[in-house]
Amino acid sequence: MSLRLRLLLAVGAVALLALTASDVATYRYLRSFLYQRVDQSLESAHVGLERASNAQESRGRGAPPEGGGPPGGGGTADIAPGTFVEVRDASDGVTSFVAARLPGGRALTPRLPSHIGGLKGGGPGEPTRYFTARSVEAGGPEFRVRVGLLGSGGQLILALPLSGTAETLHRLLLIELAVTGGALGAAAGLGWWLVRAGLRPLASVKRTAAAIAEGQLDQRVPGDDARTEVGEVARALNTMLGRIEEAFAQRDATEEQLRRFIADASHELRTPLAAVTAYAEMFDRAAVDHPEDLGRVIGGIQAESGRMGSLVEDLLLLARLDEGRPLERKPVELVAVSADAVAAARAVGPDWPVELRAERPVDITGDAARLRQVLDNLLANVRAHTPAGTTARVTVSEDGDEALVEVADDGPGLTAEEASRVFERFYRADPSRSRHHGGTGLGLGIVAAIVAAHGGKVDVSAAPGSGTTFRVHLPLDGPGEEE
């Protein structure tokens, strides 16, 4: 069963219950009102007849003959046309009665029990009872009966036919059925239109879902600005779709980066392998024809093998960091680590002066060897990409709850494009990928990976001709459990 049909049935059921309750309440109220009016007529007629009956009994005149008119011969002006009158003595014997006559002349009598009890009241003349009785004659109307207690212990019974009341109630019932049926039909039609209008945005959701299934990830569900339940669903779906699109875009970017990484790694490994192969061929020839070249050939093989081994070690390090393997979590004093790195840089490249600036020790939790590698790679980057005589400055300080390590130089700087890609693996600013300047292009990628593994981040600010500054931000309490 569709949602639209369920909603329509629910609306119809509620409307039917409400109309039925209203019809029942109206019918019962009118019936009670009409019966009350009949009771009032019987009450007013009963007063005069009861007074006449009591007076007649007190004079000892006896009762009128059976069927001979109202008792006492008076009070007839107060009796409504068609009223049934019956007088019983204390032993339930009928002393007189007057049959009810309808306007057509038909005489009718109510079906009364031989003994009527259950009268309620305080004293003589007051105890009464009202009830409804059927007609003795077939097809006759019901009667509203009033029974009152006389002073002699007998009973005065008055009854009025309810033919007019029954007709009025029957007409009301027909009107209620017609109005209820019409109202239900109108409610069903209006409810169908309202449900269709209210669920129309779901059709847009269906179309959007179909478009997304076909690969159109930029599609969004309309109506997410509406302050309705459907609007809330649209907003939730659009948020989910946005995240799905971002996830797919990130997946595509990761796949593209992986393909580029594999291609670059293959390129970088192919060169030293080709060089080793060439040196091996030269070794075969030199062993026979030119023995004096053996030393140079062996040196070349060792150099290319060492270069290839260094590249493989860098790739293995990046793989371990990408896998999220835990680092050491020990206290590290950054100023001491930086001092060792500066001393090593001065020894390796004396043509590139390096300064260390620090006001006080800075303690963090991390892997001292990997943090030393970060500083070594940054200082090696200065020697690789700046001319001799370029001054580098290493500054260690605290910035709130972070430790800040800056490596700045006054070299030629970087362009905006170079600065945006400088941490990419195998990226080199030289489009020819020449190794006369720089290494394999993994140094700064390793820096970014190690810093991220420590729960920090690294950024660069540079402009052509204004030097380059690398900033490493590390949490003072070390990497969290997730890192």
Buried (B, 14 or more C-beta within 10 A) or exposed (E): EEEBEEBBEEBBEEBBEEBEEBBEEEBEEBBEEBBEEBBEBBBEBBEBBBBBBBBBBEEEEEBBEEEEBBBBEBBBEBBEEBBBBBBBBEEEEBBBBBBBBBEEEEEBBBEBEEEBEEEEEEEBBEBBBBBEBEBEEEEBBBBBBBBBBBBBEBBBBBBBBBBEBBEBBEEBEEEBEEEBEEBBEEBBEEBBEBBEEBBEBBEBBEEBBEBBEEEEBEBBBBBBEEEEEBBEBBBEBBEEBEEEBEEEEEEEEEEEEEEBBEEBBEEBBEBBBEBBEBBEEBBEEBEEEEEEBEEEBEEBBEBBBEBBEBBBEBBEBBEBBEEEEEBEEEEBBBBBBBBEBBEBBBEEBEEBEBEBEBEEEBBBBBBBEBBBBBBBBBBBBBBBBBEEEBBBBBBBBBEEEBBBBBBBBBBBBBEEEBBEBBBBBBBBBEEEBEBEEBBBBBBBBBBBBBBBBBBBEBBBBBEEEEBBBBBBBBBBEBBEEEB
